Amino acid sequence: EGMPQTLASTSMFTPCGFSPHLHSSKEDEQGGLIFQDGNLTSASLDALIQHLIPTTDYYPEKAYIFTFLLSSRLFIEPHELLSQVCHKCIEQQRLDDPVLDKARIRKFGPKILQLLTEWTETFPYDFQEERMIGHLKDMIHRIAPCDEAYWKKMNQLLQTLNQKLATLSHGQEGIVKISAAVSDKLVAFKSKPPSIQREILSVCSDPYTLAQQLTHVELERLSHIGPEEFVQAFVHKDPLDGTKTCFSEQKKTSNLEAYVKWFNRLCYLVATEICMPAKKKQRAQVIEFFIDVARECFNIGNFNSLMAIISGMNMSPVSRLKKTWSKVKTAKFFILEHQMDPTGNFYNYRTALRGAAHRSLTAHSNREKIVIPFFSLLIKDIYFLNEGCANRLPNGHVNFEKFLELAKQVGEFITWKQVECPFEQDPNIIHYLHTAPIFTEDGLYLASYESESPENQTEKDRWKSLR
């Protein structure tokens, strides 16, 4: 039996006809699962767990596996789910019998191995827990006597999993180290820093190169975010289980939070670089440089860096520098701003994102595959989807239709985060992006007032209090 393909293709997330308003009344029920026009819309948690479990002649659809593993954690912890899956397999395949039915288990074995493989590949963080690995090994120990090859497959699976977890935790440690180094530097400048501070143009004067290095940082950070973090960010109490939230220990969303922090850092870095130079001409030059970087980010499909750069340029300490801006050719900036304009629920940006997503699907090179969404908007969309529909229906059934839509959004994101960065890495620039000191908000205002003195009473008062 061939091992399953990994989750790289978007084909599993075909739009699932999610439209809460257009319901025809054709409902069928099979084994406690409610279908509407061929789409699974709701079921009890038990029926959904049963639907996940392979048999000798049944294997769940890929899209179902992803959707259920993603959303089930709102109702049941992963180790508890895996325990139930294994328990039901043991009962259904009579794996406790003193003499095993080898022919039957040879039909079932490859399917349960495939399910476990898909789970470890898509949600590796679930397996940081000893109990998960325990259930996994127990299952394979039971079927292995029927076929030598199962041992080999288990070892492959565990090896791949360990490598993946090692890479992920190594990346996380790196990010934690960087964050620790940076938070000390925030406080460092109360007023304009001494001139020994390097500025961005001395590290990288080519906007193309900087846009490419920013794309490196974005893809590196995205690669650590597990799909489950989107669901865990919004874990509430499950109404059917009044005792505890499903993830009582701690929200497992550290990579997601680190990524949002990176966005904020980039905003402040841009603002700092613009407010720092003493001469108007130099400040204007830095603004034009960042406009070019932002434009190149747009062309690459790196919307997150693009939005951070625009946000940094729109911070009041920067936007108040009227004399500086009068020296800038602003036409290009207004085009970019228009692209990221929030009106109509970010209509222009969403159109550009769809274009990039389409280009990515038909791409021949990694360069054309890059789609880095404006991340806080993606989280907001998922948040509103989550708030807008109940997880359970009044009859206690799981609202599966909602989770199909959630899986569609998260699934698209997974496809994007798996793209290999095609640009050569420049460690020097990347180090600067992560460690260059940045002003606090007060520091930015101080630098801004020193560059162009306060215009009105409010600004004068603020400057006075800052000094």
C-alpha positions in Angstrom: 0.0 0.0 0.0 1.4 3.4 -0.9 1.8 5.9 1.9 -0.5 8.9 1.7 0.4 12.1 0.0 1.0 15.1 2.3 -1.3 18.0 2.7 0.4 20.2 0.2 -2.5 20.5 -2.3 -5.3 22.9 -2.0 -7.6 20.5 -3.8 -8.9 19.2 -0.5 -10.3 22.6 0.4 -12.7 23.0 -2.4 -15.4 25.6 -1.5 -18.0 23.6 0.3 -21.0 25.6 -0.8 -21.1 27.3 2.6 -24.0 29.8 2.4 -26.0 29.9 5.6 -29.0 31.5 3.8 -29.7 29.3 0.8 -30.9 26.1 2.3 -32.9 23.7 0.4 -34.7 21.3 2.7 -33.2 18.1 1.4 -31.7 16.4 4.5 -30.5 12.9 4.7 -29.3 11.1 7.8 -26.7 8.4 7.8 -25.5 7.0 11.1 -26.3 10.2 13.0 -24.7 12.4 10.4 -27.0 15.1 8.8 -26.3 15.8 5.1 -27.8 18.7 3.1 -27.3 18.5 -0.7 -24.6 16.0 -0.2 -22.6 18.2 2.3 -22.3 17.1 5.9 -23.9 19.9 8.0 -24.1 18.6 11.5 -23.8 15.5 13.8 -23.3 14.5 17.3 -19.6 14.5 18.4 -19.8 10.6 18.7 -21.0 10.3 15.2 -18.3 12.6 13.9 -15.6 10.5 15.7 -17.0 7.3 14.3 -16.9 8.9 10.8 -13.2 9.5 11.3 -12.4 5.9 11.9 -11.2 3.8 9.0 -12.4 0.2 8.5 -11.3 -2.6 6.1 -13.3 -1.0 3.3 -13.8 2.7 4.3 -11.4 5.6 4.6 -12.6 9.2 5.4 -12.2 11.9 2.8 -9.1 14.1 3.2 -11.1 17.3 3.6 -13.2 15.6 6.4 -10.1 14.5 8.3 -8.6 18.0 8.2 -11.8 19.8 9.1 -12.6 17.4 12.0 -9.1 17.3 13.5 -9.0 21.1 13.3 -12.3 21.8 14.9 -12.7 18.8 17.3 -10.3 20.5 19.8 -13.1 22.9 20.6 -15.0 19.9 22.1 -12.4 17.3 23.1 -8.6 17.4 23.7 -6.5 15.7 21.0 -5.2 13.0 23.3 -8.7 12.2 24.4 -9.8 12.0 20.7 -6.9 9.7 19.7 -7.6 7.5 22.7 -11.3 7.1 21.6 -10.2 6.5 18.0 -7.8 3.7 19.1 -10.3 2.2 21.5 -13.0 2.0 18.8 -10.6 0.5 16.3 -9.6 -2.2 18.8 -13.3 -3.0 19.4 -14.3 -2.9 15.7 -11.3 -4.8 14.4 -11.2 -7.2 17.4 -7.6 -6.4 18.1 -7.9 -7.8 21.6 -8.7 -11.3 20.3 -6.1 -13.9 21.3 -5.9 -14.9 17.6 -5.9 -12.0 15.2 -7.7 -12.3 11.8 -4.6 -11.5 9.7 -6.3 -11.1 6.4 -8.7 -8.6 7.8 -6.1 -6.6 9.6 -3.9 -6.4 6.5 -6.8 -4.5 4.9 -7.3 -2.3 7.9 -3.6 -1.7 8.8 -2.6 0.6 5.9 -5.7 2.7 6.5 -5.1 3.4 10.2 -1.5 4.1 9.4 -2.5 6.6 6.8 -4.8 8.3 9.2 -2.1 8.5 11.9 0.4 9.8 9.3 -2.0 12.6 8.1 -2.6 13.6 11.7 1.1 13.8 12.6 1.9 15.7 9.4 -0.8 18.3 9.7 -0.9 18.8 13.4 2.6 17.9 14.6 2.2 20.0 17.8 -0.5 17.6 19.1 2.2 15.0 19.4 4.4 17.0 21.8 2.3 15.2 24.4 3.6 11.8 25.6 0.1 10.4 25.8 -0.4 11.0 22.1 2.8 9.1 21.2 1.7 6.4 23.6 -1.7 5.8 21.9 0.0 5.8 18.5 2.6 3.2 19.5 0.0 1.0 21.2 -2.1 1.0 18.0 0.8 -0.1 15.8 2.0 -2.7 18.3 -1.4 -4.3 18.0 -1.4 -4.6 14.2 2.3 -5.1 13.6 2.3 -8.9 14.3 0.2 -9.3 11.1 2.7 -7.5 8.8 6.5 -6.8 9.3 6.2 -3.7 7.2 4.1 -1.9 9.8 7.1 -1.6 12.2 9.0 0.1 9.4 6.2 2.5 8.7 5.8 3.3 12.4 9.6 4.1 12.6 9.4 6.3 9.5 6.4 8.1 10.9 8.0 8.7 14.3 11.3 9.8 12.7 9.6 12.3 10.4 7.5 13.6 13.4 10.6 14.0 15.6 12.5 15.9 12.8 9.5 18.2 12.3 9.1 18.9 16.0 12.8 19.5 16.4 12.8 22.0 13.5 9.8 23.8 14.8 11.1 24.1 18.4 14.5 25.2 17.1 12.8 27.9 15.1 10.7 28.9 18.1 13.8 29.2 20.3 15.4 31.5 17.8 12.4 33.7 17.7 12.2 33.8 21.5 15.9 34.8 21.7 15.4 37.6 19.2 12.3 38.9 21.0 14.2 38.9 24.3 17.0 40.9 22.7 14.6 43.4 21.2 12.5 44.2 24.2 15.5 45.5 26.1 16.3 47.9 23.2 12.8 49.5 23.1 13.5 51.5 26.2 17.0 52.5 25.2 16.1 55.8 23.4 14.3 58.5 25.2 15.5 61.1 22.7 17.3 60.9 19.4 19.9 58.2 19.5 23.6 58.9 19.1 24.8 58.9 15.5 26.6 55.6 15.9 23.3 53.8 15.2 23.4 52.3 11.8 20.5 53.1 9.7 18.7 50.8 7.2 20.2 52.5 4.1 23.7 51.6 5.3 22.7 48.0 5.7 20.6 47.7 2.5 20.1 50.4 0.0 18.3 48.3 -2.6 14.5 48.1 -2.2 14.2 44.8 -4.1 16.7 43.1 -1.8 15.0 44.4 1.4 11.5 43.3 0.1 13.0 39.8 -0.5 14.6 39.6 2.9 11.3 40.7 4.5 9.7 37.9 2.6 12.2 35.5 4.1 11.4 36.6 7.6 7.6 36.3 6.9 7.8 32.8 5.5 10.1 31.6 8.2 7.7 32.9 10.9 4.6 31.5 9.1 6.2 28.1 8.9 6.0 27.7 12.7 2.3 28.5 13.0 0.2 25.3 13.4 -3.3 25.4 11.9 -4.8 24.5 15.3 -3.5 27.9 16.7 -6.3 29.6 14.8 -8.9 27.6 16.6 -7.2 27.6 20.0 -7.0 31.4 19.9 -10.8 31.4 20.3 -11.4 28.5 22.6 -14.4 29.3 24.8 -16.1 27.0 27.3 -17.9 24.2 25.5 -21.6 24.6 26.7 -22.0 20.9 27.0 -19.1 20.6 29.3 -19.5 23.2 32.0 -16.5 22.2 34.0 -13.5 23.3 32.0 -12.3 24.8 28.7 -10.7 22.3 26.5 -7.3 23.9 26.8 -7.3 24.9 30.4 -3.4 24.7 30.8 -2.5 27.5 28.4 -3.5 28.8 25.0 -1.2 27.1 22.5 -0.9 30.1 20.3 2.6 31.3 20.9 3.7 31.3 17.3 0.6 33.2 16.2 1.3 35.9 18.9 5.0 36.1 17.9 4.0 36.7 14.4 1.7 39.6 15.3 4.6 41.0 17.4 6.8 40.9 14.3 4.2 43.0 12.4 4.2 45.6 15.1 8.0 45.6 15.3 8.2 46.3 11.5 5.7 49.2 11.8 7.8 50.8 14.5 11.1 50.1 12.7 9.8 51.9 9.6 8.7 54.9 11.7 12.0 55.0 13.6 14.1 54.9 10.5 12.1 57.8 9.1 12.1 60.0 12.2 15.8 59.4 13.0 17.7 61.4 10.4 18.4 65.0 11.3 18.1 66.4 7.8 14.8 66.7 5.9 16.4 65.5 2.7 17.5 62.3 4.3 14.2 61.7 5.9 12.5 62.1 2.5 15.0 59.7 1.0 14.1 57.0 3.6 10.4 57.5 3.0 10.9 57.1 -0.8 13.0 54.0 -0.1 10.3 52.4 2.0 7.7 53.3 -0.7 9.8 51.3 -3.2 10.2 48.4 -0.7 6.4 48.3 -0.1 5.7 48.3 -3.8 8.1 45.4 -4.3 6.4 43.5 -1.4 3.1 44.0 -3.2 4.6 42.6 -6.5 6.0 39.6 -4.6 2.6 38.9 -2.9 4.0 39.7 0.6 0.9 41.7 1.9 1.9 41.4 5.5 5.1 43.4 5.2 3.4 45.8 2.8 0.7 46.6 5.4 3.3 47.0 8.2 5.3 49.4 6.1 2.2 51.5 5.2 1.1 51.4 8.9 4.5 52.6 10.0 4.4 55.5 7.5 0.9 56.4 8.6 1.8 56.7 12.3 1.2 60.3 13.5 4.9 61.0 14.4 5.7 60.3 10.7 2.6 61.7 9.0 2.9 65.0 10.8 6.3 65.7 9.2 4.8 68.0 6.5 8.0 69.6 5.3 9.6 66.2 4.9 6.6 64.8 2.9 6.6 67.9 0.7 10.0 66.6 -0.7 8.6 63.1 -1.5 7.1 62.0 -4.8 3.9 60.7 -3.1 2.0 59.4 -6.1 3.4 55.9 -5.7 2.5 55.9 -2.0 -1.1 56.8 -2.6 -1.5 53.9 -5.1 -0.2 51.5 -2.4 -2.4 53.1 0.3 -5.4 52.7 -2.0 -4.6 49.0 -2.4 -4.7 48.6 1.4 -7.6 50.9 2.1 -9.9 49.5 4.7 -13.1 50.7 3.1 -15.6 48.1 2.0 -14.0 45.6 4.4 -10.7 45.9 2.6 -12.3 45.4 -0.8 -9.2 46.4 -2.8 -6.8 44.2 -0.7 -9.1 41.2 -0.9 -9.3 41.5 -4.7 -5.4 41.7 -4.9 -5.2 38.7 -2.5 -7.5 36.7 -4.7 -5.4 37.6 -7.7 -2.2 36.4 -5.9 -3.9 33.2 -4.7 -5.0 32.5 -8.2 -1.4 33.1 -9.5 -0.1 30.8 -6.8 -2.4 27.9 -7.9 -1.1 28.1 -11.5 2.5 29.0 -10.7 5.5 27.4 -12.3 8.0 28.8 -9.9 8.2 29.3 -6.1 8.5 33.0 -6.8 5.0 33.1 -8.3 3.6 30.9 -5.5 4.2 33.4 -2.7 1.1 34.6 -0.9 1.6 36.2 2.5 -1.8 37.5 3.7 -2.2 40.6 5.8 -2.3 38.5 8.9 -4.3 40.4 11.5 -7.1 40.6 9.0 -7.0 36.9 8.4 -7.3 36.4 12.2 -10.1 38.9 12.3 -12.0 37.0 9.6 -11.6 33.8 11.4 -12.7 35.5 14.7 -15.9 36.8 13.1 -16.6 33.5 11.5 -16.2 31.9 14.9 -18.3 34.5 16.8 -21.0 34.7 14.1 -22.1 31.0 14.2 -22.5 28.7 17.2 -20.3 25.7 17.6 -23.2 23.6 18.5 -26.8 23.6 17.3 -29.7 23.7 19.8 -30.0 19.9 19.7 -26.4 19.6 20.9 -25.1 18.6 17.5 -21.8 20.0 16.3 -22.3 22.7 13.7 -20.1 21.0 11.0 -21.0 23.5 8.3 -19.3 26.3 10.2 -16.2 24.2 10.6 -16.0 23.4 6.8 -15.8 27.2 6.2 -13.2 27.5 8.9 -11.2 24.7 7.4 -11.4 26.3 4.0 -9.8 29.5 5.4 -7.2 27.8 7.5 -6.5 25.3 4.7 -5.7 28.0 2.2 -3.3 29.5 4.7 -1.5 26.1 5.2 -0.9 25.9 1.5 0.6 29.4 1.5 2.9 28.9 4.5 4.5 25.8 2.9 6.1 27.8 0.0 9.9 27.6 0.0 11.4 31.1 -0.1 13.1 31.4 -3.5 15.3 34.4 -2.6 18.8 34.1 -1.4 19.1 34.9 2.3 21.2 37.8 3.5 21.9 37.1 7.2 23.2 40.7 7.8 20.0 42.3 6.7 17.8 39.8 8.5 19.8 40.3 11.7 19.3 44.1 11.4 15.5 43.7 10.9 15.3 41.7 14.0 17.6 43.6 16.3 17.9 47.2 15.2 16.8 49.4 18.1 13.4 51.0 17.7 11.7 54.0 19.4 8.8 53.6 21.7 5.8 55.7 20.8 7.1 58.5 23.0 10.5 58.2 21.5 9.0 58.6 18.0 7.1 61.7 19.0 10.3 63.2 20.6 12.3 62.5 17.4 9.5 63.9 15.3 9.2 67.2 17.2 13.0 67.6 17.1 12.9 67.2 13.4 10.0 69.5 12.7 8.9 71.6 15.7 5.4 71.4 17.1 2.8 73.2 15.1 -0.1 73.7 17.6 -0.7 73.9 21.3 -1.5 70.2 21.7 1.8 69.3 20.1 3.7 71.9 22.2 2.1 70.5 25.4 2.9 67.0 24.4 6.5 67.8 23.6 6.9 69.6 26.9 5.6 66.7 28.9 7.8 64.2 27.0 10.9 66.3 27.7 
